[in-house]
Amino acid sequence: MKTKKLQNTKSTKRIGLFSLSAIAALFIVTAFLTPITLVQAANPTSGSLSPTSGTSVTWNGTSPGGASPEGETTCVENVNCETYMLSLSGTPTDWTGKVVKVRLDWLVPATDYDLYIRKDSVTGPEVARSAEGPTISESAEIDPTVSGTGNYAVRVIYFAAVAPADQYRGTATVADKTAAGPTPTPPIVSNATPPTYDNFVPPTTLGQRAGEPTIGLNWTTGKAMFIASLQTLRVSFDDTVSPVTATWENKSAANTSITSFDPLLFTDSATNRTFVSQLLPSKLSLMSFTDDDGNNWTPSQGSGINSGVDHQTIGGGPYARNADGSLKGGAVQLPGADGRIYPNAVYYASQDIGLAEIARSDNGGLNFGVAVPMYDVTQCTGIHGHIKVSANGTVYVPNKSCGGQQAVLVSNDNGLTWTIRKIPGSTSGRSDPSVGIGADGTIYVGYGNGNGKARIVVSHDEGRTWENDQDAGFYQGINTSVFPAVTAGDSDRAAYFFLGTTTSGSGTTGTDQTSPYVSAVWYGFISTTYDGGRTWVTVNATPNDPVQRGVVCTNGTTCPTGTRNLLDFNDMEVDKKGRAVAGLADGCTTAGCVQGIDINADGQFNTRFDNDGARRALIIRQSSGLGLFRAYDPVTTVTTTQIEDNDLRVAYSNGWHLINDANASAGHFRLNNSRDTTYFARLTFDVTGQSGSITYNYAKSTKGGSAEVVLDGVSKGLISFNGTQGTMRAPQYGFNTRFGGLTRGSHTLELRNINGSVYVDGFTLESASTNSTPFSGPGRTTSNTGTVNFGSELLQSVSVEQGATALSVIAESNAPIRLVVVDPSGSILGISDASNGSASVEMPVTQGGTYLIKVVNLSAGPIQVFTSSTALVRR
């Protein structure tokens, strides 16, 4: 398949057609033998811009054109390519907040121009490019704050354009810079344990031409099916030995091992039927399917009636149904080759000139109906990604450029009609996006943004709205990514595979024809979420063996020799046990390349000349860690730890008293009777298993108040401690609130905004522990109960520890009282009157010693009084 034009052919294809290269050569020879008058590069040939928003320059193409199938490589200046020199004045600082938008426009989609922008001259470093097709425009941006001011060579390639029938018009406009993508806030760090992966390569006789592989997994046999050009390979894994081994076999069908312009494989995991398609240089495809991992094959019609000519994809899944159970879109299931009804719809999509089309099979892939358009060139450009179908029959096809943004095309009526749903903040990319679908229909879309970043975004409503758009390679320093592939399992679990490098700039995926050459090292990365896309844990799945050095050229057939070994995409699926399994092509296979030797001894390392240019099949298979189905999570022993209220690992503010009660856990509980919003109780703990929990145990009374519960900085709401029975110091027990599903790592539970009587009767940790060491906490609690006659007072001496920083005293009675606290020097520390039966004094202190607690009876008769005093001390 081509990331380039529908009209293109690849150098690796075997069909004996008269290639565009031959046409170009004939055109060029004719151009020099025929007496024609060559005109200048463009009209005008040059222009200049200053950093003033809204200003622009324009020019028109003048060359005769024809074809340049190898892009700049087969370009003959003023014949099938031409150059407009653009000068940007000022300094890079003058251009802060501004860019130059360069655009080519023409009339007919069949006409095909490409746009390259180089610094200083036509042999200078590449700054930007646009080589989509078919379309009626190409556009790219210059950011002078990055690439500098001065001269730029804006080079227009007449890829397949004959003038003056459809000559282009060029425009360069100064515009205000807009955000290059979603907010670049660092993603939340995942606490999940990173999975590990095994790598499997075939023997030397198999899988050596796997330039754009797809992989399928049989959920019954556990085998994988892998397409490598004309070879359909079956891979059997032996999980009974360590390390796991893989056996590769060639199980190709007769009609899919003859010739191909594009290979494609898809396995329907619900039925374990595998489809293999080999594109012909027409609207046809050679296809067969197997129900027994390649032992037997059934030939198919191969493609839809009047399908497109390029970049086919196959997908399948349940039908979308109406409320009465009938199939939407007028679909009618028909018997297959075996006379039985196949349960799922099978889809075949491909590109044509000016539009992309999809056809549906209602008999298990044996025959396909008429292809219908999904989009045309005015809506989306370039080639699309692979078909995915959700459990409710919704069909998704991703596209890297729809109106300048990445998008998914969505059908709710079995492929009859389509809606384009764009990803806000995204920009057109260089590789097909990929969709993974969770069990509840949640979609995860992985895409290489216009700036190269490996992004992943989530939608719960079929792309109508989006959330958690993350940079999956942020913490690995990935600046450029290609070939995203996404799969999902449970609704909140998904995996995202991509090739990534820390090298930045459009040159990393360009033609790289001038020295100094691009230095880049590419690895295969897999990012996994276990919380619905809120966080992702990303690992290098090929850590000791890069898959490419130098550029990964995404310019299709215009890529020079040695840079087009990795073609258009890789693939990833999930097996029955939730293991993520990726299929890819490995371009760096020899010892010298793996070790990073300067193979051509030019003093430049990690360039395309140090790469092998291979395309060997490689499977990455998860070997440890949580998979995408929690039903297969390893069974772990849950440990329970009880943290009592007087445990020194619990952090308390001032105001917390230890009250003895035989009915409480361990015979005591903590009580706070203040109305100070700064007071708190806090426990920091670590989940040591894959998942853990904390349970807060508390009591209630008729005098209970309220407090806010906060977990990891996020409010979980208010808890009311007001009950129908119990007193302040003899409450009712047995209440608790549990917070489960906590990921591995540190967590903090906190009570805040305390108002009235609040109780702590301990905490219960599951698969977690705590080593918290608060710097201060409650000291000794001194309690007293006595009778006070009318007009009398109850006196109590309390010894406060040295190092105390605050003192809390509470008094409870069933009648009006006055509480007075006197410090060791005889000064009154605080006075509190209470008519509702309780009074409290909360004050900072600067010294230890003996404090006097005085309770005055303000009622008309004798009363019972309870007092409690606790200092806050340093630990």
C-alpha positions in Angstrom: 0.0 0.0 0.0 1.1 3.5 -0.7 1.3 6.5 1.6 1.6 8.3 -1.7 -0.7 8.4 -4.7 -3.4 6.1 -6.0 -1.7 6.4 -9.4 1.6 5.1 -8.0 3.2 1.8 -8.4 5.9 0.3 -6.2 9.3 -0.9 -7.3 8.6 -4.1 -5.5 5.5 -5.0 -7.4 5.5 -7.8 -9.9 2.7 -6.9 -12.2 4.1 -6.2 -15.7 2.6 -2.7 -16.2 4.2 0.2 -18.0 5.4 2.0 -14.8 5.3 5.7 -14.1 9.1 5.6 -14.0 9.1 4.5 -17.6 6.6 7.1 -18.5 8.7 9.8 -16.8 11.8 8.7 -18.6 10.1 8.7 -21.9 8.7 12.2 -21.2 12.0 13.6 -20.2 13.8 12.2 -23.2 11.0 13.5 -25.4 11.3 16.9 -23.7 14.9 17.2 -24.8 14.5 15.8 -28.3 11.4 17.9 -29.1 12.0 21.5 -30.0 10.1 23.2 -27.1 10.8 26.4 -25.4 11.5 26.0 -21.7 10.2 28.7 -19.4 11.5 29.9 -16.1 10.8 28.1 -12.8 7.7 30.0 -11.7 6.0 33.2 -12.5 7.3 35.2 -10.8 10.4 33.3 -9.8 10.7 34.8 -6.3 9.2 36.9 -3.6 9.7 38.1 -0.1 7.7 38.4 3.1 8.1 40.4 6.3 6.6 39.3 9.7 3.3 41.0 9.2 0.2 38.9 9.6 -2.0 38.7 6.6 0.6 39.6 4.0 1.1 37.2 1.1 2.8 36.5 -2.2 1.5 34.4 -5.1 2.9 32.8 -8.1 1.8 30.5 -11.0 3.3 27.4 -12.4 4.8 27.5 -15.8 6.6 24.2 -16.5 5.1 21.8 -19.0 5.0 19.0 -16.4 4.3 15.3 -17.1 5.3 12.9 -14.4 8.0 12.6 -11.7 7.2 9.3 -10.0 10.3 9.4 -7.7 9.6 12.9 -6.5 12.7 15.1 -6.3 14.8 12.2 -7.5 13.3 12.3 -11.0 12.8 16.0 -11.1 14.1 18.0 -14.1 14.0 21.7 -13.2 11.6 23.7 -15.4 10.3 20.4 -17.0 8.5 18.3 -14.4 9.4 20.5 -11.4 10.1 24.1 -10.6 11.3 26.3 -7.8 10.0 29.5 -6.2 12.5 31.3 -4.0 10.9 32.8 -0.9 12.8 35.3 1.2 11.8 35.9 4.8 13.1 39.2 6.3 14.1 40.1 9.8 15.3 37.8 12.6 13.8 34.7 14.0 12.7 36.7 17.1 10.7 39.0 14.8 8.6 36.0 13.8 7.6 35.0 17.3 4.0 33.9 17.2 3.9 33.8 13.3 4.3 31.2 10.6 4.3 31.2 6.8 1.6 29.0 5.3 2.5 27.7 1.8 -0.2 26.3 -0.3 -0.7 24.9 -3.8 -4.1 24.8 -5.5 -5.4 23.3 -8.7 -8.7 22.1 -10.1 -8.8 18.4 -10.9 -8.1 15.6 -8.3 -6.5 13.4 -11.0 -3.8 16.1 -11.3 -1.1 15.6 -8.8 1.5 18.1 -7.5 3.9 17.6 -4.5 5.3 20.4 -2.4 8.8 20.4 -0.8 10.3 23.3 1.1 14.1 23.4 1.7 16.3 26.0 3.4 18.6 28.2 1.3 18.5 26.1 -1.9 17.0 23.0 -3.6 19.8 21.0 -2.0 19.4 22.4 1.4 17.9 20.7 4.4 14.2 19.8 4.2 12.0 22.1 6.3 8.5 20.8 5.4 6.7 18.9 2.7 3.2 17.9 1.6 2.8 15.0 -0.8 -0.8 13.7 -0.4 -3.0 12.5 -3.2 -5.3 12.5 -4.9 -6.4 16.0 -3.8 -6.7 19.5 -5.2 -4.3 21.2 -2.8 -1.0 20.7 -0.9 0.0 22.8 2.1 2.9 23.1 4.5 4.2 25.6 7.1 7.5 27.4 7.7 8.2 28.4 11.3 11.1 31.0 11.1 11.6 30.8 14.9 12.7 27.2 14.3 14.3 27.1 10.9 15.4 30.7 10.7 14.9 33.6 8.3 16.5 34.1 4.9 15.9 32.1 1.7 13.6 29.1 1.2 13.4 27.0 -1.9 9.7 26.2 -2.5 9.9 23.3 -4.9 6.8 22.1 -6.8 7.0 18.5 -8.2 4.7 17.7 -11.2 4.1 14.2 -9.8 1.5 13.5 -12.4 0.4 16.8 -13.9 0.5 18.0 -17.5 0.3 21.8 -18.0 -1.3 24.0 -19.1 -4.4 21.9 -18.7 -4.4 22.2 -14.9 -1.6 24.4 -13.8 -1.1 25.1 -10.1 -1.3 28.4 -8.3 1.0 29.0 -5.3 0.4 31.2 -2.2 2.6 32.0 0.8 0.8 33.8 3.6 2.0 35.1 7.0 -0.4 33.9 9.7 -0.6 33.9 13.4 0.8 30.7 14.9 -1.9 28.3 16.3 -1.3 25.5 18.7 0.3 22.5 17.0 -2.0 20.1 18.8 -3.7 19.4 22.1 -2.4 21.0 25.2 1.2 19.9 25.8 0.7 19.5 29.5 2.8 16.6 30.7 0.6 13.5 31.0 -0.3 12.1 34.4 2.3 9.5 35.4 0.9 6.0 35.4 1.4 3.9 38.5 0.8 0.6 36.6 3.5 -2.0 36.4 5.0 -1.8 32.9 4.3 -5.0 30.9 7.2 -6.9 29.2 7.4 -8.3 25.7 9.1 -11.1 23.8 10.3 -10.6 20.2 10.0 -13.4 17.7 11.6 -13.5 14.2 11.1 -16.1 11.4 13.8 -18.4 9.9 15.7 -16.9 7.0 13.5 -18.6 4.4 10.3 -16.9 5.6 9.0 -13.4 6.2 11.9 -11.5 4.8 9.7 -9.1 2.7 7.2 -7.9 5.4 7.3 -4.2 4.4 3.7 -3.5 5.6 2.5 -6.4 7.7 -0.8 -7.2 9.2 -1.4 -9.8 11.9 -4.4 -11.9 13.0 -5.0 -14.0 16.1 -7.0 -17.2 16.4 -8.7 -17.1 19.9 -9.3 -20.8 19.8 -5.9 -22.2 18.7 -3.8 -19.4 20.0 -2.0 -19.2 16.6 -1.1 -16.0 14.8 -1.4 -15.4 11.1 1.1 -13.0 9.6 1.2 -11.5 6.0 4.6 -10.9 4.6 4.2 -9.9 0.9 3.2 -13.1 -0.9 3.7 -15.3 2.1 0.9 -16.0 4.6 2.7 -17.3 7.7 1.3 -19.2 10.6 3.0 -18.8 13.9 2.5 -21.2 16.8 3.7 -20.2 20.3 4.8 -22.7 22.9 4.1 -21.2 26.3 5.0 -24.3 28.2 8.7 -23.6 27.9 10.8 -20.6 29.1 11.6 -18.6 27.2 8.5 -19.0 24.9 9.3 -20.3 21.5 7.6 -19.7 18.1 7.3 -21.9 15.1 6.8 -20.2 11.7 5.1 -22.0 8.7 4.2 -20.9 5.2 0.5 -21.5 4.8 -0.2 -19.4 1.8 -3.3 -19.9 -0.4 -2.7 -20.6 -4.0 -4.2 -17.4 -5.4 -2.6 -15.1 -2.8 1.0 -16.2 -3.4 1.2 -15.2 -7.1 1.5 -11.5 -7.4 0.6 -8.4 -5.4 0.5 -4.6 -5.3 -0.6 -4.6 -1.6 -0.9 -7.5 0.9 -3.5 -7.4 3.6 -4.6 -9.9 6.3 -7.5 -9.8 8.8 -8.7 -12.4 11.3 -12.2 -12.2 12.7 -11.5 -13.2 16.4 -15.2 -14.0 16.9 -15.2 -16.7 14.3 -11.4 -17.2 13.8 -11.8 -16.8 10.0 -8.7 -15.3 8.4 -8.9 -13.3 5.2 -5.9 -12.6 2.9 -6.0 -10.1 0.1 -3.5 -9.3 -2.6 -4.3 -6.2 -4.6 -4.1 -6.2 -8.4 -3.3 -3.1 -10.5 -7.0 -2.4 -10.9 -10.2 -2.4 -8.9 -9.7 -6.1 -8.2 -8.1 -8.1 -5.4 -7.1 -11.8 -5.1 -8.6 -13.0 -1.9 -9.0 -16.3 0.0 -10.2 -17.1 3.6 -9.4 -20.0 5.9 -11.2 -21.3 9.0 -8.4 -23.6 10.1 -5.3 -21.4 10.3 -4.3 -21.9 6.6 -4.7 -25.7 6.2 -7.6 -25.1 3.8 -8.5 -22.0 1.8 -11.7 -20.8 0.0 -11.2 -18.3 -2.9 -13.3 -15.2 -2.7 -14.7 -12.6 -5.1 -11.9 -10.5 -3.6 -13.3 -7.0 -3.5 -16.4 -4.9 -3.9 -17.9 -4.1 -7.2 -16.2 -1.0 -8.5 -14.0 -0.7 -5.5 -10.9 1.6 -5.3 -7.5 0.8 -6.8 -5.2 1.2 -3.8 -4.5 0.6 -0.1 -7.2 -1.9 0.6 -8.2 -2.9 4.1 -10.5 -5.7 5.4 -12.5 -5.7 8.6 -15.5 -7.4 10.1 -17.8 -7.6 13.1 -21.4 -7.8 14.2 -24.1 -6.2 12.2 -25.8 -3.0 13.4 -29.4 -3.8 14.2 -32.7 -1.9 14.5 -34.7 -2.0 17.6 -36.7 -4.9 16.2 -33.6 -6.9 15.5 -33.5 -6.4 11.8 -30.3 -5.4 10.1 -29.8 -1.7 9.4 -29.2 -0.4 5.9 -31.2 -3.1 4.3 -28.5 -5.7 4.9 -29.6 -9.3 4.3 -27.4 -12.2 5.4 -26.8 -14.9 2.8 -25.4 -18.5 3.0 -21.7 -18.8 2.5 -19.6 -21.3 0.6 -20.5 -24.0 3.2 -24.2 -23.2 3.0 -24.3 -21.6 6.5 -25.0 -18.1 7.6 -21.8 -16.3 8.6 -22.7 -14.3 11.8 -20.7 -11.1 11.0 -20.5 -8.5 8.3 -17.2 -8.4 6.4 -16.0 -5.1 4.8 -13.5 -4.2 2.1 -12.4 -0.6 1.7 -9.9 1.0 -0.7 -9.0 4.3 -2.3 -9.8 5.5 -5.8 -9.0 8.7 -7.6 -10.8 11.4 -5.8 -12.6 9.3 -3.2 -12.5 6.2 -1.0 -15.1 3.4 -1.1 -16.2 0.5 1.0 -18.1 -2.7 0.2 -19.8 -5.2 2.4 -20.0 -9.0 2.2 -23.1 -10.7 3.7 -21.9 -14.2 3.2 -18.7 -14.4 5.1 -16.4 -12.7 2.5 -17.3 -15.0 -0.4 -18.9 -12.2 -2.4 -19.0 -8.4 -1.9 -21.6 -5.9 -3.0 -21.3 -2.6 -4.7 -18.7 -0.2 -3.1 -20.2 3.0 -1.7 -18.2 6.2 -1.1 -17.0 7.0 2.4 -15.5 10.4 1.6 -14.2 12.4 -1.4 -11.2 14.5 -2.0 -12.9 17.7 -0.8 -13.5 16.1 2.7 -10.4 14.0 3.4 -7.1 13.4 1.6 -4.6 10.7 1.5 -5.1 7.0 2.3 -7.2 5.7 5.2 -6.4 3.3 8.0 -7.8 -0.1 8.9 -11.4 -1.0 9.4 -12.6 -1.7 13.0 -16.1 -2.8 14.0 -17.6 -2.5 17.5 -19.8 -5.0 19.3 -22.9 -2.9 18.4 -22.0 -2.9 14.7 -20.6 0.6 14.4 -17.9 0.7 11.7 -14.8 2.9 12.0 -12.3 3.9 9.4 -9.6 6.4 10.5 -8.0 9.0 8.3 -4.9 11.2 8.9 -6.1 14.3 7.1 -9.7 15.5 7.0 -9.8 19.3 6.7 -6.4 19.5 8.2 -7.3 17.3 11.2 -7.1 13.6 12.0 -10.5 11.9 12.1 -12.6 8.7 12.1 -15.2 7.9 9.6 -18.2 6.3 11.3 -21.1 4.3 10.0 -24.1 3.2 12.1 -26.0 1.4 9.3 -23.6 -1.3 8.2 -21.5 0.8 5.9 -24.3 2.4 3.9 -23.7 6.1 5.0 -20.7 7.7 6.7 -20.0 10.6 9.1 -16.6 12.3 9.5 -15.7 13.0 13.1 -12.6 15.0 13.6 -10.2 15.0 16.6 -10.1 18.6 18.0 -6.6 20.1 18.2 -5.0 17.4 16.0 -3.2 18.2 12.8 -2.7 16.2 9.6 -0.1 13.5 10.0 2.2 11.2 8.0 0.8 7.8 8.9 -2.7 6.2 9.0 -4.3 6.5 12.5 -5.6 3.4 14.2 -8.7 2.6 16.2 -9.0 0.2 19.1 -12.5 -0.6 20.5 -13.2 -1.6 24.1 -15.9 -4.0 25.2 -18.4 -1.2 25.9 -17.7 0.6 22.6 -15.1 3.0 23.9 -12.8 3.9 21.1 -9.1 4.6 21.5 -7.5 6.4 18.5 -3.7 6.5 18.1 -2.3 9.0 15.7 1.0 10.6 14.7 0.2 14.3 15.0 1.4 16.8 12.5 4.4 17.6 14.7 5.3 13.9 14.9 4.1 13.2 18.5 2.6 9.9 19.3 -0.9 10.8 20.6 -3.8 8.7 21.8 -7.3 10.0 22.4 -10.5 8.5 23.8 -14.2 8.7 22.9 -17.2 7.2 24.7 -19.8 8.3 22.1 -18.4 7.1 18.7 -16.3 10.2 18.2 -18.8 12.9 18.9 -16.7 14.1 21.8 -13.2 13.3 22.8 -11.2 13.2 26.1 -7.7 12.4 27.5 -5.7 13.3 24.4 -2.3 12.3 25.6 1.3 12.3 24.3 2.1 8.6 24.8 5.8 9.1 24.1 6.3 12.1 26.4 8.4 10.5 29.1 10.5 8.6 26.6 11.4 11.8 24.8 9.7 10.6 21.5 9.6 13.5 19.0 8.6 11.6 15.9 6.4 8.6 15.5 5.0 6.5 12.6 2.7 3.6 12.0 0.3 3.7 15.0 -1.6 0.5 15.8 -4.2 0.3 18.6 -6.1 -2.6 20.1 -8.4 -2.8 23.1 -10.0 -5.3 25.4 -12.1 -4.4 28.4 -13.7 -1.0 28.2 -10.9 0.7 30.2 -7.9 -1.2 28.8 -6.1 -0.6 25.5 -2.6 -0.8 24.0 -1.0 1.5 21.5 2.0 0.5 19.3 4.1 2.8 17.3 7.6 3.3 16.0 9.3 6.3 17.7 12.6 8.2 17.7 13.9 11.1 19.8 15.0 12.9 16.7 12.6 15.6 15.6 11.7 17.4 12.4 10.0 16.5 9.1 13.3 15.2 7.8 12.9 12.0 9.9 10.2 10.8 7.5 11.6 12.5 4.4 13.7 11.6 1.4 17.0 12.6 3.1 19.1 13.2 0.0 21.7 15.6 1.1 24.4 15.6 3.8 24.4 15.9 6.7 22.0 13.0 6.7 19.2 12.5 9.3 20.5 10.8 12.4 17.7 8.8 14.1 17.3 5.5 15.9 13.8 4.0 15.9 12.3 1.5 18.3 9.0 -0.2 18.7 7.0 1.2 21.7 3.9 -0.1 23.3 1.8 2.2 25.6 -0.9 0.6 27.7 -3.8 2.0 29.7 -5.7 0.3 32.5 -7.9 3.3 33.5 -9.7 4.2 30.3 -7.0 6.4 28.9 -6.4 8.6 31.9 -2.9 7.4 32.2 -0.6 5.3 29.9 2.5 3.3 30.8 4.9 3.2 27.8 7.7 0.8 27.3 10.4 0.2 24.6 9.3 -3.2 23.4 12.5 -3.7 21.3 15.0 -2.2 23.7 18.2 -3.9 22.5 17.5 -3.9 18.8 16.3 -0.8 16.9 14.0 -1.5 14.0 15.5 1.3 11.8 18.4 3.7 11.7 18.1 6.9 9.7 14.8 8.0 8.1 11.6 6.1 7.8 10.5 7.7 4.6 6.7 8.1 4.2 6.8 9.7 0.8 5.7 6.6 -1.0 7.4 5.8 -4.3 9.3 9.1 -4.2 11.5 7.7 -1.4 15.1 7.0 -2.5 16.5 3.5 -2.5 17.1 2.2 1.0 14.6 4.4 2.8 11.4 2.8 1.7 11.9 -0.6 3.3 9.2 0.1 6.0 6.2 0.9 3.9 2.8 2.2 5.2 1.8 0.6 8.5 2.3 -2.0 11.2 -0.5 -3.9 13.1 -1.5 -5.0 16.6 -4.2 -7.2 17.9 -5.2 -8.8 21.3 -5.3 -12.5 21.9 -8.0 -14.3 24.0 -6.0 -13.9 27.2 -5.5 -10.2 26.7 -2.0 -10.2 25.5 -1.1 -7.4 23.1 0.6 -8.8 20.0 2.2 -6.6 17.4 3.3 -7.4 13.8 5.9 -5.2 12.2 8.8 -5.0 9.8 12.3 -4.9 11.1 14.7 -2.8 9.0 17.8 -3.2 11.2 18.8 -6.9 11.4 22.6 -7.4 11.1 25.0 -7.1 14.0 26.6 -4.0 12.6 23.3 -2.2 12.3 22.0 -3.4 15.7 25.3 -2.2 17.4 25.1 1.2 15.7 28.3 1.0 13.6 29.1 3.7 11.1 28.8 1.2 8.3 29.7 3.5 5.4 32.5 5.2 7.5 31.4 8.7 6.6 31.7 9.9 10.2 27.9 10.2 10.5 26.2 7.7 12.7 22.6 6.4 12.7 21.9 7.5 9.2 20.1 5.6 6.4 23.6 4.4 5.2 24.0 2.7 8.6 20.7 0.9 8.2 20.2 -2.5 6.6 17.1 -1.5 4.6 15.6 -4.9 5.6 11.9 -5.6 6.0 12.1 -8.8 8.1 8.9 -10.0 9.9 8.9 -9.4 13.6 6.3 -10.2 16.2 6.2 -8.5 19.6 4.1 -10.5 22.1 3.3 -9.5 25.7 5.1 -11.8 28.2 4.2 -10.4 31.6 2.1 -7.8 33.4 -1.6 -7.1 33.2 -3.3 -7.8 29.9 -6.2 -6.2 28.3 -8.8 -8.5 29.8 -9.0 -8.4 33.6 -10.6 -11.9 33.6 -7.1 -13.2 32.9 -5.3 -11.1 35.5 -3.1 -13.2 37.7 -4.7 -14.2 41.0 -3.0 -12.4 43.8 -3.3 -12.9 47.6 -4.9 -9.9 49.1 -3.2 -8.8 52.3 -5.1 -6.8 54.9 -3.5 -4.4 57.3 -5.4 -2.7 60.1 -4.2 0.8 61.0 -5.7 1.9 64.4 -6.6 5.5 65.2 -3.7 5.9 67.6 -1.1 4.6 65.1 1.8 7.1 64.8 1.7 6.7 61.0 -1.6 8.6 60.9 -1.1 12.3 60.6 -3.4 14.5 62.7 -3.7 18.3 63.1 -4.6 19.8 66.5 -7.9 19.0 68.0 -7.9 15.2 68.0 -8.5 13.4 71.3 -8.1 9.7 72.1 -11.3 8.5 73.8 -11.5 5.1 75.4 -14.6 3.0 74.6 -14.7 -0.8 74.8 -17.1 -0.9 71.8 -14.5 0.8 69.5 -11.9 -1.0 67.5 -9.0 -1.7 69.8 -11.0 -0.1 72.6 -10.5 3.6 71.6 -11.3 6.1 68.8 -10.2 9.6 67.8 -12.6 12.5 68.2 -12.4 16.1 66.8 -15.0 18.5 68.0 -13.8 21.7 66.3 -15.1 23.9 63.6 -11.7 24.7 62.1 -11.5 24.1 58.3 -7.7 23.8 58.5 -7.8 20.7 60.8 -7.3 17.3 59.2 -6.6 13.6 59.6 -4.4 12.1 56.9 -2.9 8.7 56.0 -0.4 8.2 53.2 0.1 4.6 52.0 1.5 2.6 49.2 -0.4 0.0 47.1 2.0 -2.9 46.8 -0.1 -5.2 44.6 -1.5 -4.6 41.1 -4.6 -3.1 42.8 -5.4 -2.0 46.4 -7.9 -0.3 48.6 -8.3 1.7 51.7 -11.4 1.6 54.0 -12.0 4.5 56.5 -13.8 3.3 59.6 -15.8 5.7 61.7 -18.7 6.3 64.1 -21.8 8.4 64.3 -23.7 10.2 67.2 -26.6 12.6 67.7 -24.0 15.3 68.0 -22.1 14.2 64.8 -20.9 16.8 62.3 -19.3 16.4 58.9 -16.0 16.3 57.0 -14.9 16.2 53.4 -13.0 13.1 52.2 -10.2 13.7 49.8 -8.3 10.9 48.0 -5.1 11.8 46.1 -6.1 15.4 46.0 -9.6 14.7 44.6 -12.7 15.3 46.7 -14.9 12.3 47.2 -17.6 14.2 48.9 -18.8 14.9 52.5 -19.4 12.3 55.1 -22.0 13.0 57.7 -21.3 11.7 61.3 -24.8 12.6 62.5 -26.7 9.5 63.7 -29.9 8.6 65.4 -28.2 7.4 68.6 -25.0 7.7 70.6 -23.3 10.5 72.5 -20.3 12.5 71.6 -18.0 10.3 73.6 -20.0 7.0 73.3 -21.0 7.0 69.6 -22.4 4.2 67.4 -19.8 2.2 65.5 -19.7 0.1 62.3 -19.7 2.7 59.6 -17.1 2.8 56.8 -16.3 4.0 53.3 -14.1 2.0 51.0 -12.0 3.2 48.0 -10.9 0.4 45.8 -9.2 -0.1 42.5 -6.2 1.9 43.5 -3.2 1.5 41.3 0.3 0.5 42.4 2.1 3.4 44.1 1.6 6.1 46.7 -1.9 7.4 47.7 -3.2 9.7 50.4 -6.6 9.7 52.1 -7.5 12.9 54.0 -10.3 14.3 56.1 -10.7 18.0 55.6 -13.2 20.9 56.4 -14.1 19.4 59.8 -17.3 20.8 61.2 -18.6 19.4 64.6 -17.9 16.0 66.0 -15.9 13.8 63.6 -14.7 10.3 64.4 -11.8 8.1 63.3 -12.0 4.4 64.3 -9.1 3.3 62.2 -8.3 2.4 58.6 -8.1 -0.9 56.7 -5.5 -1.4 53.9 -5.8 -4.1 51.2 -2.6 -5.0 49.3 -1.1 -1.9 50.7 1.2 -0.7 53.5 2.3 2.5 55.1 5.6 3.8 56.3 4.4 7.4 56.8 6.3 9.4 59.5 4.3 12.6 60.3 6.4 15.3 61.9 3.8 16.0 64.6 0.6 14.4 66.1 -1.6 14.2 69.2 0.2 13.7 72.6 -1.4 12.3 75.7 -5.1 12.7 76.1 -6.3 13.5 79.7 -10.0 13.0 80.3 -12.1 13.6 83.4 -15.7 13.3 84.4 -17.2 15.1 87.4 -20.3 16.8 89.0 -20.5 20.6 89.2 -23.0 22.3 91.4 -24.8 25.5 90.5 -22.4 28.5 90.6 -19.4 26.1 91.2 -16.6 25.1 88.9 -14.7 21.9 88.1 -10.9 22.3 88.3 -8.4 20.0 86.6 -4.7 20.2 86.2 -3.2 18.9 82.9 0.4 18.2 82.3 1.4 19.2 78.7 4.5 17.7 77.1 7.6 19.7 76.3 7.7 20.5 72.6 3.9 21.0 72.4 2.8 23.4 69.7 -0.9 23.5 70.3 -3.5 22.5 72.9 -7.1 21.3 72.4 -9.6 21.1 75.3 -13.2 20.1 75.0 -15.9 20.0 77.6 -19.3 18.3 77.2 -22.4 18.7 79.4 -26.2 18.6 79.0 -26.4 22.2 80.3 -24.8 25.6 79.6 -21.2 25.7 80.7 -18.1 28.0 80.4 -14.7 26.5 79.7 -11.6 28.4 80.7 -8.0 27.3 80.0 -5.1 28.9 82.0 -1.4 28.4 81.0 1.4 27.7 83.5 2.1 31.4 83.9 -1.4 32.1 85.0 -2.5 33.8 81.8 -5.9 32.8 80.4 -5.3 30.9 77.2 -8.9 30.8 76.1 -12.6 31.0 77.1 -15.5 29.2 75.5 -19.2 29.4 76.4 -21.5 26.7 75.2 -25.3 26.5 75.4 -25.6 23.4 73.3 -23.7 21.2 75.7 -20.2 21.3 74.4 -17.4 23.9 74.4 -13.8 23.8 73.1 -10.6 25.8 73.3 -8.1 25.3 70.5 -5.0 27.5 70.9 -1.3 27.4 70.0 1.1 27.0 72.9 4.8 27.7 73.3 5.7 25.8 76.4 5.0 22.6 78.3 4.0 22.4 81.9 0.9 22.3 84.0 -2.2 23.9 82.5 -5.4 24.5 84.5 -8.8 23.5 83.0 -11.8 25.2 84.6 -15.4 24.4 83.8 -18.1 26.7 85.3 -21.7 25.6 85.7 -23.9 28.3 84.2 -27.2 26.4 84.8 -29.5 26.3 87.8 -28.6 22.9 89.2 -25.8 20.3 89.5 -24.6 19.0 86.1 -22.3 16.2 84.9 -19.3 17.4 82.9 -16.8 15.5 80.7 -13.5 17.1 79.7 -10.7 16.0 77.4 -7.3 17.7 76.8 -4.8 16.8 74.1 -1.7 18.7 73.0 -0.2 18.6 69.5 3.5 17.6 69.9 6.5 17.2 67.6 7.4 13.6 66.9 
